[in-house]
Amino acid sequence: MSMVSQDCFSNNAAAVASLVLPHSQSPNPRSNSTTFFHDFKAICLSVSRKFPSFTTSRLNRNRHFSSFPILMASVGAPSETLEASSSGIVGANDLMIVGPGVLGRLVAEKWREEHPGCQIFGQTVTSDHHAELIEMGIKPSVKGTQVPHKFPYVIFCAPPSQTSDYAGDIREAASNWSGEGSFLFTSSSAPYDCNDNGSCDEDSPAVPIGRSPRTDVLLKAEKVVLEAGGCVVRLAGLYKADRGAHVYWLSKGTSDVHPDHILNLIHYEDAASLSVVILKKKLRSRIFLGCDNHPLSRREVMDLVERSGKFSKKFQGFTGTSDPLGKKLNNSKTRAELGWEPKYPSFAQFLGVS
């Protein structure tokens, strides 16, 4: 744990300890993290027993204290303690992010710009990155922790790779939505049934259930969302300077896939801004498409990377000849309805290559 993060917890723990424990039992802010969190957990439990209303009256006055009930759960306090001590009022613009990774954190940043003073909560599979989330002003909890109230806005950004029951996880997230604002699921453009480099838009048919295990997972998850009244945004390939297909291929040097396969891209920031626009619209049971409307072949992507001169590694080429081709996405209908345009209109413009 970083010194900054530990100092944050140390100050909170020391203040609370002064109310419930003798001075000699106060936690040592310079002790190792295991001992420190053991002490902090003991204090949390003492507070919940001695001062049932403490969390709503004093802890919420401080940004770090306002995370206190959720932190109790993340360091091992029983879920019923979280429920009993988190009776704070939910704001009209409060947001729950399930899966606050790269995209989720950008959504949080843009949502707070639109709604200063709102509370943002983040649900994760583990507590490994909770200190980072707290520093960003996101109140973290671990998947499975009982939440004390429903949220007006919920966005599900977690990938299917981290669970054996993706639809079930989304169903649980939907159960934590109050139904007042919006519930949004960030899906993939994979369900569109096109693999011949042909054109595809919001109204194109989806892959039939049963043809592909990968698309089955996504389509079943989308069905849960739509039946709950939520919306789906099918995103093209996400990228930024240090993440995306181009970074993967640079790391490999060569790749045994077809160079003429068409890719569709959208910058992480644009995916986040599009998600925020959809959330704000409070729409129900709709599917939108997120892409930059500049499809490129794999070969073209890597040619642009080479021309940009911004990467030290060199890509040698694609060697595949028989794998399926892709699709050319166009989301003009999504843009027209939502009044949204991307900050980065194309991968070439992002790289500064004309």
C-alpha positions as semicolon CSV with decimal commas, in nm:
position;residue;x (nm);y (nm);z (nm)
1;M;0,000;0,000;0,000
2;S;0,137;0,346;-0,087
3;M;0,232;0,587;0,192
4;V;-0,030;0,837;0,068
5;S;-0,308;0,579;0,081
6;Q;-0,198;0,451;0,420
7;D;-0,185;0,805;0,559
8;C;-0,543;0,858;0,439
9;F;-0,659;0,546;0,622
10;S;-0,440;0,621;0,922
11;N;-0,596;0,961;0,979
12;N;-0,947;0,820;0,951
13;A;-0,872;0,528;1,181
14;A;-0,703;0,745;1,441
15;A;-0,996;0,987;1,452
16;V;-1,250;0,711;1,491
17;A;-1,034;0,525;1,742
18;S;-1,029;0,828;1,971
19;L;-1,404;0,785;2,014
20;V;-1,423;0,415;2,080
21;L;-1,086;0,284;2,198
22;P;-0,831;0,372;2,468
23;H;-0,526;0,552;2,331
24;S;-0,309;0,248;2,385
25;Q;-0,529;0,048;2,148
26;S;-0,525;0,299;1,862
27;P;-0,386;0,161;1,535
28;N;-0,024;0,226;1,452
29;P;-0,026;0,421;1,122
30;R;0,327;0,297;1,041
31;S;0,259;-0,070;1,109
32;N;0,255;-0,316;0,823
33;S;-0,061;-0,322;0,609
34;T;-0,190;-0,654;0,748
35;T;-0,172;-0,537;1,111
36;F;-0,301;-0,194;1,016
37;F;-0,615;-0,324;0,844
38;H;-0,677;-0,571;1,128
39;D;-0,676;-0,275;1,370
40;F;-0,891;-0,068;1,138
41;K;-1,146;-0,348;1,104
42;A;-1,170;-0,375;1,483
43;I;-1,240;-0,003;1,504
44;C;-1,504;-0,026;1,233
45;L;-1,688;-0,295;1,427
46;S;-1,661;-0,097;1,750
47;V;-1,810;0,210;1,586
48;S;-2,103;0,017;1,439
49;R;-2,186;-0,125;1,783
50;K;-2,140;0,190;1,994
51;F;-2,259;0,460;1,755
52;P;-2,518;0,323;1,509
53;S;-2,582;0,665;1,355
54;F;-2,217;0,772;1,349
55;T;-2,160;0,699;0,981
56;T;-2,446;0,917;0,861
57;S;-2,371;1,210;1,090
58;R;-1,994;1,250;1,106
59;L;-1,825;1,018;0,860
60;N;-2,006;1,158;0,557
61;R;-1,859;1,504;0,619
62;N;-1,523;1,387;0,496
63;R;-1,457;1,248;0,145
64;H;-1,254;0,957;0,277
65;F;-1,487;0,896;0,574
66;S;-1,778;0,880;0,330
67;S;-1,625;0,560;0,192
68;F;-1,606;0,416;0,545
69;P;-1,896;0,165;0,533
70;I;-1,786;0,022;0,200
71;L;-1,426;0,006;0,318
72;M;-1,544;-0,197;0,616
73;A;-1,672;-0,461;0,375
74;S;-1,355;-0,451;0,164
75;V;-1,134;-0,530;0,464
76;G;-1,351;-0,819;0,576
77;A;-1,633;-0,676;0,788
78;P;-1,961;-0,869;0,756
79;S;-2,195;-0,756;0,480
80;E;-2,468;-0,693;0,738
81;T;-2,241;-0,430;0,895
82;L;-2,227;-0,254;0,560
83;E;-2,604;-0,260;0,539
84;A;-2,654;-0,137;0,895
85;S;-2,408;0,150;0,878
86;S;-2,475;0,280;0,526
87;S;-2,810;0,452;0,558
88;G;-2,696;0,771;0,383
89;I;-2,925;0,940;0,134
90;V;-2,879;0,850;-0,231
91;G;-2,842;1,152;-0,457
92;A;-3,044;1,191;-0,774
93;N;-2,727;1,171;-0,984
94;D;-2,533;0,905;-0,793
95;L;-2,370;0,641;-1,013
96;M;-2,270;0,278;-0,960
97;I;-1,999;0,147;-1,193
98;V;-1,968;-0,230;-1,211
99;G;-1,616;-0,291;-1,338
100;P;-1,436;0,045;-1,289
101;G;-1,138;-0,036;-1,512
102;V;-0,997;0,190;-1,783
103;L;-1,335;0,266;-1,939
104;G;-1,526;0,276;-1,610
105;R;-1,283;0,526;-1,458
106;L;-1,314;0,755;-1,759
107;V;-1,694;0,733;-1,726
108;A;-1,658;0,832;-1,359
109;E;-1,443;1,131;-1,451
110;K;-1,681;1,256;-1,718
111;W;-1,990;1,189;-1,503
112;R;-1,848;1,396;-1,218
113;E;-1,777;1,682;-1,460
114;E;-2,145;1,674;-1,555
115;H;-2,269;1,624;-1,197
116;P;-2,040;1,791;-0,941
117;G;-2,104;1,670;-0,589
118;C;-2,251;1,335;-0,692
119;Q;-2,140;1,009;-0,531
120;I;-1,976;0,748;-0,751
121;F;-1,949;0,386;-0,641
122;G;-1,738;0,114;-0,797
123;Q;-1,786;-0,261;-0,769
124;T;-1,484;-0,485;-0,833
125;V;-1,404;-0,856;-0,826
126;T;-1,117;-0,805;-0,578
127;S;-0,999;-0,523;-0,352
128;D;-0,660;-0,501;-0,527
129;H;-0,722;-0,155;-0,676
130;H;-0,947;-0,004;-0,409
131;A;-0,682;0,242;-0,290
132;E;-0,658;0,381;-0,646
133;L;-1,036;0,414;-0,671
134;I;-1,057;0,595;-0,339
135;E;-0,794;0,844;-0,454
136;M;-1,016;0,910;-0,758
137;G;-1,318;0,970;-0,536
138;I;-1,483;0,640;-0,627
139;K;-1,624;0,446;-0,330
140;P;-1,527;0,082;-0,383
141;S;-1,690;-0,243;-0,281
142;V;-1,622;-0,607;-0,364
143;K;-1,861;-0,809;-0,580
144;G;-2,111;-0,986;-0,356
145;T;-2,115;-0,714;-0,090
146;Q;-2,470;-0,632;0,008
147;V;-2,552;-0,276;-0,100
148;P;-2,772;-0,068;0,132
149;H;-2,977;0,101;-0,137
150;K;-3,052;0,110;-0,510
151;F;-2,881;0,354;-0,742
152;P;-3,048;0,585;-0,997
153;Y;-2,767;0,531;-1,249
154;V;-2,581;0,204;-1,307
155;I;-2,330;0,119;-1,578
156;F;-2,192;-0,231;-1,626
157;C;-1,840;-0,223;-1,780
158;A;-1,698;-0,552;-1,651
159;P;-1,573;-0,801;-1,915
160;P;-1,712;-1,155;-1,941
161;S;-1,365;-1,303;-1,889
162;Q;-1,386;-1,255;-1,511
163;T;-1,698;-1,459;-1,443
164;S;-1,867;-1,790;-1,520
165;D;-2,216;-1,634;-1,513
166;Y;-2,205;-1,308;-1,706
167;A;-2,582;-1,279;-1,747
168;G;-2,625;-1,351;-1,376
169;D;-2,382;-1,074;-1,282
170;I;-2,570;-0,830;-1,502
171;R;-2,899;-0,943;-1,351
172;E;-2,756;-0,865;-1,007
173;A;-2,642;-0,522;-1,125
174;A;-2,989;-0,454;-1,266
175;S;-3,138;-0,544;-0,927
176;N;-2,933;-0,261;-0,775
177;W;-3,083;-0,008;-1,017
178;S;-3,371;0,201;-0,884
179;G;-3,524;0,240;-1,229
180;E;-3,519;0,617;-1,204
181;G;-3,226;0,727;-1,419
182;S;-3,051;0,481;-1,650
183;F;-2,897;0,136;-1,660
184;L;-2,635;0,086;-1,931
185;F;-2,437;-0,219;-2,044
186;T;-2,121;-0,171;-2,251
187;S;-2,131;-0,462;-2,494
188;S;-1,930;-0,541;-2,808
189;S;-2,001;-0,506;-3,179
190;A;-1,930;-0,881;-3,216
191;P;-2,304;-0,977;-3,217
192;Y;-2,360;-0,808;-3,556
193;D;-2,385;-1,089;-3,810
194;C;-2,131;-0,984;-4,071
195;N;-1,790;-1,135;-4,150
196;D;-1,727;-1,048;-4,516
197;N;-1,603;-0,689;-4,466
198;G;-1,954;-0,572;-4,553
199;S;-2,144;-0,271;-4,419
200;C;-2,320;-0,287;-4,084
201;D;-2,522;-0,040;-3,874
202;E;-2,752;-0,031;-3,570
203;D;-3,029;-0,217;-3,755
204;S;-2,817;-0,503;-3,890
205;P;-2,920;-0,852;-3,771
206;A;-2,741;-1,026;-3,486
207;V;-2,569;-1,363;-3,491
208;P;-2,826;-1,638;-3,411
209;I;-2,801;-1,790;-3,065
210;G;-2,613;-2,118;-3,078
211;R;-2,368;-2,033;-3,356
212;S;-2,091;-1,884;-3,145
213;P;-2,023;-1,931;-2,770
214;R;-1,866;-1,584;-2,758
215;T;-2,165;-1,401;-2,906
216;D;-2,406;-1,621;-2,707
217;V;-2,260;-1,480;-2,385
218;L;-2,304;-1,123;-2,505
219;L;-2,651;-1,171;-2,651
220;K;-2,781;-1,339;-2,335
221;A;-2,636;-1,056;-2,127
222;E;-2,795;-0,794;-2,353
223;K;-3,130;-0,971;-2,321
224;V;-3,116;-0,935;-1,941
225;V;-3,042;-0,564;-1,975
226;L;-3,316;-0,493;-2,229
227;E;-3,577;-0,687;-2,030
228;A;-3,486;-0,482;-1,722
229;G;-3,542;-0,160;-1,917
230;G;-3,175;-0,082;-1,956
231;C;-2,982;0,018;-2,267
232;V;-2,693;-0,144;-2,452
233;V;-2,406;0,028;-2,631
234;R;-2,217;-0,205;-2,863
235;L;-1,862;-0,072;-2,875
236;A;-1,606;-0,121;-3,151
237;G;-1,241;-0,194;-3,068
238;L;-1,129;0,025;-2,779
239;Y;-0,790;0,191;-2,795
240;K;-0,565;0,461;-2,658
241;A;-0,193;0,527;-2,694
242;D;-0,085;0,232;-2,480
243;R;-0,381;-0,005;-2,521
244;G;-0,553;-0,164;-2,816
245;A;-0,494;-0,398;-3,110
246;H;-0,201;-0,192;-3,240
247;V;-0,015;-0,227;-2,908
248;Y;-0,076;-0,603;-2,902
249;W;0,054;-0,648;-3,257
250;L;0,359;-0,433;-3,187
251;S;0,442;-0,654;-2,889
252;K;0,414;-0,966;-3,107
253;G;0,617;-0,841;-3,403
254;T;0,418;-1,060;-3,643
255;S;0,067;-1,202;-3,631
256;D;-0,088;-1,502;-3,806
257;V;-0,414;-1,329;-3,901
258;H;-0,550;-1,191;-4,228
259;P;-0,415;-0,840;-4,307
260;D;-0,731;-0,739;-4,496
261;H;-0,970;-0,808;-4,207
262;I;-1,159;-0,483;-4,140
263;L;-1,141;-0,337;-3,789
264;N;-1,364;-0,075;-3,628
265;L;-1,226;0,147;-3,356
266;I;-1,331;0,393;-3,088
267;H;-1,104;0,576;-2,846
268;Y;-1,157;0,502;-2,477
269;E;-1,244;0,868;-2,411
270;D;-1,507;0,865;-2,684
271;A;-1,657;0,541;-2,555
272;A;-1,682;0,703;-2,212
273;S;-1,839;1,024;-2,344
274;L;-2,091;0,826;-2,550
275;S;-2,181;0,618;-2,244
276;V;-2,239;0,931;-2,037
277;V;-2,463;1,080;-2,306
278;I;-2,675;0,763;-2,314
279;L;-2,700;0,755;-1,934
280;K;-2,815;1,118;-1,926
281;K;-3,090;1,055;-2,182
282;K;-3,273;0,814;-1,946
283;L;-3,381;0,594;-2,236
284;R;-3,528;0,247;-2,203
285;S;-3,450;-0,085;-2,374
286;R;-3,246;0,053;-2,663
287;I;-2,933;-0,065;-2,844
288;F;-2,676;0,190;-2,964
289;L;-2,351;0,155;-3,155
290;G;-2,017;0,315;-3,067
291;C;-1,751;0,352;-3,339
292;D;-1,556;0,625;-3,518
293;N;-1,705;0,554;-3,865
294;H;-1,356;0,507;-4,013
295;P;-1,309;0,130;-4,052
296;L;-0,956;0,017;-4,136
297;S;-0,795;-0,307;-4,238
298;R;-0,541;-0,454;-4,000
299;R;-0,272;-0,368;-4,252
300;E;-0,389;-0,004;-4,266
301;V;-0,387;0,022;-3,886
302;M;-0,027;-0,087;-3,862
303;D;0,079;0,124;-4,161
304;L;-0,056;0,429;-3,975
305;V;0,132;0,326;-3,662
306;E;0,454;0,304;-3,864
307;R;0,394;0,640;-4,035
308;S;0,322;0,816;-3,706
309;G;0,676;0,755;-3,579
310;K;0,540;0,748;-3,222
311;F;0,630;0,389;-3,138
312;S;0,978;0,247;-3,085
313;K;0,882;-0,111;-3,172
314;K;0,848;-0,222;-3,532
315;F;0,579;-0,450;-3,670
316;Q;0,694;-0,702;-3,929
317;G;0,359;-0,799;-4,080
318;F;0,055;-1,028;-4,090
319;T;0,089;-1,380;-4,225
320;G;-0,266;-1,521;-4,210
321;T;-0,467;-1,603;-4,522
322;S;-0,776;-1,802;-4,421
323;D;-0,933;-1,645;-4,110
324;P;-1,271;-1,465;-4,140
325;L;-1,297;-1,105;-4,254
326;G;-1,467;-0,831;-4,054
327;K;-1,734;-0,565;-4,095
328;K;-1,760;-0,192;-4,168
329;L;-1,956;-0,028;-3,888
330;N;-2,149;0,296;-3,923
331;N;-2,326;0,458;-3,626
332;S;-2,476;0,764;-3,796
333;K;-2,818;0,684;-3,645
334;T;-2,676;0,676;-3,293
335;R;-2,500;1,009;-3,349
336;A;-2,809;1,176;-3,492
337;E;-3,039;1,063;-3,211
338;L;-2,801;1,140;-2,925
339;G;-2,630;1,448;-3,068
340;W;-2,291;1,289;-3,004
341;E;-1,964;1,319;-3,196
342;P;-1,627;1,164;-3,108
343;K;-1,330;1,368;-2,991
344;Y;-1,110;1,147;-3,209
345;P;-1,287;1,110;-3,548
346;S;-1,040;0,849;-3,671
347;F;-0,737;0,648;-3,566
348;A;-0,529;0,842;-3,818
349;Q;-0,626;1,176;-3,663
350;F;-0,551;1,041;-3,315
351;L;-0,200;0,954;-3,433
352;G;-0,161;1,287;-3,610
353;V;-0,125;1,126;-3,952
354;S;-0,312;1,293;-4,237
